[in-house]
Amino acid sequence: MAALPRVAVVDTGACNLRSVAKALARSGCQPLLCADAASLQSADALLLPGVSAFPSAARELKKTGLDRALRDAIASGRPYLGLCLGLQLLFDESNEHGGAMGLGLLPGVVRRLPERANGGANGGEALKLRVPHIGWNLVRWHGAHPLLEALPDEDTYYFVHSFCARPADASDQVGTTEHGEPFAAAVARDNMFAVQFHPEKSQAAGLRLLEAFAGWVRA
């Protein structure tokens, strides 16, 4: 029997790692909880989760040296999966809580979701939106990343967030959903793939995505 792919689950101090690790194990991976740069070296792939504020997570990565270790590991070609904050941290910077710099691996910024939707073609009153965006929402997939080959054209996932990425390069966006306006539900480039939603909370749809990730790592 082939060995299970070893996936380093990076601890930023901002996520329930146990639920992520459990979901990864169900998908056919061997999760390795990692809190320091050295522990990434034995992994076949990387997973960066998170549910906290961008600046605090960015500080934690820098303090532990995990920011450099992640850049080096991704540059080596190992597959990377980002979940929620793990998507946002790929970008240049966020203005959350006064602002902070991200990993700078994808061009673009992270900004707060809109709190009002426009009134539409009839010019009606703007609709007030709930922020944070919490709950199930439809994601439509597009683009040609290998991970997407095992997924349906669209599926419903569970979101919990107040900020979203605004990629500078439209081709980096491979999944779109709407909350007042369309935003990037998923981004990808080369060996990086990241989603704004939480696969570990998304039941069957989330497991399908993690199984697709496992298949991509094994390929």
N, C-alpha and C positions, 0 to 999 in steps of 0.2 A: 504494500500500500504506500502511495506517495505521501511524503511528509506534508503536514498542514503548513500553509504559508504563515510565517511568523510576522505579526503586525504590531509594531510599536505604537501603543496608545499613549500619547504625550500628555503628561499631567501639567496643566497650567494652574492648578488650584481652583479651577472655575468650572468643574463639571462632575457629575456623578459617573466616575469611571467604571464602576461596577456594572451599571446598566449597559454601557457601551461595550464593555468587554464581553458580557453575556450574549449580547446580540451578535457580536463578531464570531463568538464560538459557535453559535447556532448556524452561522452562515458558512462554516467550514474553514475558519481561520484559527490560529493559535495566538490569542492576544498576549502582549507583553507590556505590562504597565511600566512606563518610563518617566522618571523625574529628573534625569540628568543626561548630559550630552553623551557620555560613554555608553549608556544603555541603549542608544539607538544603533550602535554599530553592528549588532548581530541580527537586526531585523531585515526581513525581505521587503517590507513596505511600511509606510508611516500613516498614522491616523491622528489628526489634531481636532479634538472636540472642544466645546466650551459653551457656557451659557451666561457668562458674566460680562462685565464692561471691557471694551477694547483696550483702554489704557492700562488697566491693572493686569490683564493677560499679557500685553506687550512687555510690561515691566518685568513680569515673572520670567518670561522667556529670555529676556536679556540678562537678568540676574543669574540665572542658572547656566547661561551659555547655550541654551537650547535654540536660540534664534540662529546662531552661526551653524550649529549642528544640523538644524533642519535645512538651511540653505545648501549646505554641503551634501547632505543626503539626497535632496531633490536634484541637485546638479549632477549627482552620480547616476541618475536615471531611475532610482527606485520609485515605485508608484506611491503617490500621496493622495489621501482622502481627507478633506476638511469638512467638518460638520459645524454649521451655524457660525460661531465665532472663528472656527477653523477655516471658513471661507473668507470672512472679512479680513483676517490677519494676513492673507496673501497679498493684499493691496498696499498702495503707497502710504495711505494715512486715513485716519478717521477724525472727525471733529467732536466725537462723543466726550463729554466731561472735560472740555477744554482742549481736546485733541491729543493725538499720539501718532507716532510713525509705526507702520506695519513692516512686514518682511520685504516688501518691495519686489515681489516675484511676479506680480501682474500689475500693469499700469491701471490706475484708477483710484477712486476715493470711496469712502464709506460715509453715508449721510442718513439722517433720520427719515423714516417713512413719512409721507405726507399725512396731515391730519384732516385734510378736506379733499374731496373729489370734486371736479368741476361739474357744472350743472348740465352738461351734455349738449346735444345739438339744439335743443329747445331753449337754451339759456336759463334753465331753472336754477334755483338756489343750490349752492354747493352743499354736498352731503358731508356731514362730519363723520370722520372715521375713528375707530378705536385704535389707539397706539398705546401699548404694544399690540402687534398683530399676533393673536393667539388662537390656535385651532387648525382645523383641517382646511386645505386649499388645494386646488387642482394645479398640477405642474405639467406643462406641455414641453416635450423634449424636441430639440432640433440640433443640427450639427452632425458631425461624423466621428465622435470619439468612440474608441473600442468598447468602453464600458456600456455605452448606450445600446449596443447591438443585442444585449440580452434583456432589454426593457421594452414595455409597450410604448406607444407614441405619447401617452399621457397617463398619469396616475395621481392619486390624492395622498398627500403627506401632511404631517403635523408640524406646525410652525410655532415658535415662541421668540419674537424679536421685535425691537423698536428701530433698528438701523438696517440698511441694506447697502450692498455694493453697487457702485455705478462704474462698470468697466469702461476704460478709455477706448479699448478695441472691441467693437461689437462682436467680432468673431469669437471672443473668449466666452461669451454667454451661450450656454447650451441648454438651459432650462429657464422657462419664464412662467411666472404666475402674476396675479393681480391683487392689489390692495389699494383701491383708489386709482392706481395707475399700474401699468406693467413694471415689474422689476426682476432682477436677476435671481432666480431660484437656484441656479447652478451655473458654475463656470468650469472651464477646462482648457488646458493647454499642455500638449506633450504628455508628461507623466504626472501632471497635476489634475485632480478632479475634486470639486468641492461643492457642497450643497448648503443652502441657507436653512433648510428644515432639519428635523431630527429623525433619521431612519430608525433609531432605537425606540422611538415613541410611535412609529408609523405602522405598526402591526405588519400585515402581509406585504404591503407595498414597500415598507422599509427593509424587510428581510430580502425581498427581491433585489433591491439595490445593493445590499451588502453581499449577497450571493454573486451578483454581477461583478462587484469589486474583487471578491475572492477569485473568480474566474479570470479576471484581468491580471491579477498578481501572478497566477499560475501560468498564464500564457507565455 
